Amino acid sequence: MFTGIVEELGEVVRLEPRGDSARLTVRGPKVTSDAARGDSIAINGVCLTVTGSGSDQFTADVIGETLKHSTLGSLASGTAVNLERPVRPDGRLGGHIVQGHVDATGTILARQPGTDWEVVRISVPPELARYLVYKGSVAVDGVSLTVSGLSDSGDCWFEVSLIPETLQRTTLGFKQPGAAVNLEVDLIAKYVERLLAGRQS
């Protein structure tokens, strides 16, 4: 389990296609410092298993399902990525419960700079829009954020307000309109929907 609090901006060393999968190597001295084979690390919000580590980088295998539902397949050498290790049982839940299981991708539609923050508008697939609520939680590229605005028409989008700390310490500080991002909606909302559907049947 993760909390959506990015620990480090890492850098993609290489992405090696392997048929319907890929092997990803990422440089990240902080998250690699205690990484061992079999550990989990979230890359742009995607939970991956460490298959090898050394010095300041680690490798992870990415299966076809993950490539299909996330942006990892489009990563290139030198690309910056958000990195987070799983939360420890005795750690603080600084963001919200994030599984690292990306639901879909969205696209940054617009950025509106403010005095001390920036409002970012992101498209969301229609089938995920029902899980988003005003002031609710959402993970964007693995960053725990609060929904600050929602579309009220046929267009499906939501807005998040980014503080200077988020702009400086995550990839959301420089991704421009047109860029794809990984989305994970609130797990609790999905469980509630499933339970209610079972009660009605």
C-alpha positions in Angstrom: 0.0 0.0 0.0 1.1 3.5 -0.8 0.0 7.0 0.3 0.6 9.1 -2.8 3.4 11.1 -1.2 6.2 11.1 -3.7 9.6 10.4 -2.1 11.9 11.1 -5.0 12.0 12.2 -8.7 13.7 9.3 -10.4 15.0 9.0 -14.0 14.3 6.3 -16.5 17.5 4.6 -17.6 15.9 2.4 -20.2 12.8 0.6 -21.2 13.4 -2.7 -23.0 10.4 -4.2 -24.9 10.0 -7.9 -24.5 7.1 -9.0 -26.7 4.0 -8.3 -24.8 5.9 -7.1 -21.7 8.9 -4.8 -20.9 11.8 -4.5 -18.5 12.1 -1.0 -16.9 15.3 0.3 -15.3 15.0 3.4 -13.2 17.6 5.5 -11.3 16.5 6.6 -7.8 19.2 6.6 -5.1 16.7 7.2 -2.2 14.2 4.4 -3.0 17.0 2.1 -4.1 19.0 2.5 -0.9 17.2 -0.3 0.8 15.5 -2.0 -2.2 15.8 -5.8 -2.5 14.5 -8.3 -5.0 10.8 -8.8 -4.5 10.2 -5.4 -2.9 7.5 -3.0 -4.3 8.1 0.5 -5.7 5.5 2.7 -7.3 6.6 4.3 -10.5 4.2 7.1 -11.6 1.6 5.5 -9.4 2.1 1.9 -10.8 3.2 -0.7 -8.2 6.0 -2.8 -9.6 8.1 -5.6 -8.2 11.9 -5.1 -8.0 13.6 -7.8 -10.0 17.1 -6.4 -9.4 18.9 -3.5 -7.8 22.4 -2.1 -7.5 24.1 1.2 -6.7 21.5 3.8 -7.4 19.1 2.0 -9.8 16.6 -0.9 -9.9 14.8 -2.9 -12.5 11.2 -4.1 -12.7 9.2 -6.2 -15.2 6.1 -4.6 -16.7 3.4 -7.1 -18.0 1.1 -6.4 -20.9 -1.9 -5.6 -18.7 0.1 -2.8 -17.0 1.4 -1.5 -20.3 -2.2 -1.4 -21.6 -3.7 0.6 -18.7 -0.9 2.9 -17.8 1.6 5.3 -19.4 4.7 3.2 -18.6 5.0 1.9 -22.1 5.7 5.4 -23.4 8.6 6.1 -21.1 11.9 6.9 -22.6 15.5 7.2 -21.3 15.9 10.4 -19.3 12.2 10.7 -18.5 11.6 11.9 -14.9 9.2 9.7 -12.9 7.6 9.8 -9.5 8.9 7.2 -7.0 7.4 6.0 -3.7 8.1 3.0 -1.5 5.2 1.2 0.3 4.1 2.8 3.6 5.5 1.1 6.7 3.0 -0.1 9.3 4.4 2.4 11.8 4.5 5.2 9.2 2.2 8.2 8.7 -0.6 8.0 6.1 0.1 11.4 4.7 -2.0 11.2 1.6 -4.7 8.6 1.1 -4.8 4.8 0.5 -3.3 4.2 -2.9 -2.9 0.6 -4.2 -0.7 1.4 -7.1 -3.3 -0.3 -9.4 -3.9 2.2 -12.1 -7.5 2.3 -13.3 -6.9 4.2 -16.6 -5.0 7.1 -18.1 -6.2 10.7 -18.5 -4.8 13.7 -20.3 -3.8 17.1 -19.0 -6.2 19.5 -20.6 -5.1 22.9 -19.2 -3.0 24.6 -16.5 -4.0 27.8 -14.8 -1.2 29.5 -12.8 -2.2 31.2 -9.5 -0.3 33.3 -7.1 0.8 30.4 -4.9 -0.6 27.4 -6.6 -1.6 26.1 -10.0 -4.9 24.6 -11.1 -4.6 21.6 -13.5 -7.5 20.2 -15.4 -7.4 16.5 -16.4 -9.7 14.4 -18.6 -11.1 11.2 -17.1 -12.7 8.3 -18.9 -16.5 8.4 -18.5 -16.6 5.0 -16.6 -14.4 6.5 -13.9 -16.0 9.9 -13.5 -18.6 8.5 -11.0 -15.9 7.8 -8.5 -14.7 11.4 -8.3 -16.3 13.7 -5.8 -15.6 17.3 -4.9 -13.0 17.4 -2.2 -12.4 13.7 -2.6 -9.1 12.0 -3.2 -7.5 10.9 -6.5 -4.0 9.7 -7.4 -2.5 11.3 -10.5 0.8 9.7 -11.6 1.0 8.4 -8.0 0.5 11.8 -6.4 -2.3 12.0 -3.8 -4.4 15.0 -4.6 -7.7 16.5 -3.7 -10.4 17.1 -6.3 -11.0 20.9 -6.4 -13.3 21.0 -9.4 -15.6 18.7 -11.5 -17.2 19.0 -14.9 -21.0 19.5 -14.7 -21.7 18.8 -18.4 -21.1 16.0 -20.9 -17.3 16.5 -20.8 -15.6 14.3 -18.2 -12.8 16.2 -16.4 -11.7 17.1 -12.9 -9.3 19.7 -11.5 -6.7 19.6 -8.8 -4.9 22.5 -7.2 -1.1 22.0 -6.9 0.8 23.7 -4.1 4.5 24.8 -4.7 5.8 21.7 -2.9 3.9 19.4 -5.3 5.0 21.5 -8.3 8.7 21.3 -7.3 8.9 17.6 -6.1 6.8 15.7 -8.7 6.4 15.4 -12.5 3.1 17.3 -12.3 5.2 20.5 -11.9 6.2 20.4 -15.6 3.8 18.1 -17.5 2.0 20.2 -20.1 -1.4 20.0 -21.8 -1.6 16.9 -24.0 0.5 14.8 -21.6 -1.0 11.5 -20.4 -1.1 10.7 -16.7 -2.0 7.6 -14.7 -5.2 7.8 -12.7 -6.2 5.7 -9.7 -9.6 6.6 -8.1 -10.5 6.1 -4.5 -10.6 2.5 -3.5 -13.3 3.0 -0.9 -15.7 4.3 -3.6 -15.3 1.2 -5.7 -15.9 -1.1 -2.7 -19.0 0.8 -1.7 -20.4 0.6 -5.3 -19.7 -3.2 -5.3 -21.4 -3.7 -2.0 -24.5 -1.7 -3.0 -24.8 -3.6 -6.3 -24.7 -6.9 -4.3 -27.5 -5.7 -2.0 -29.7 -4.7 -4.9 -29.4 -8.0 -6.7 
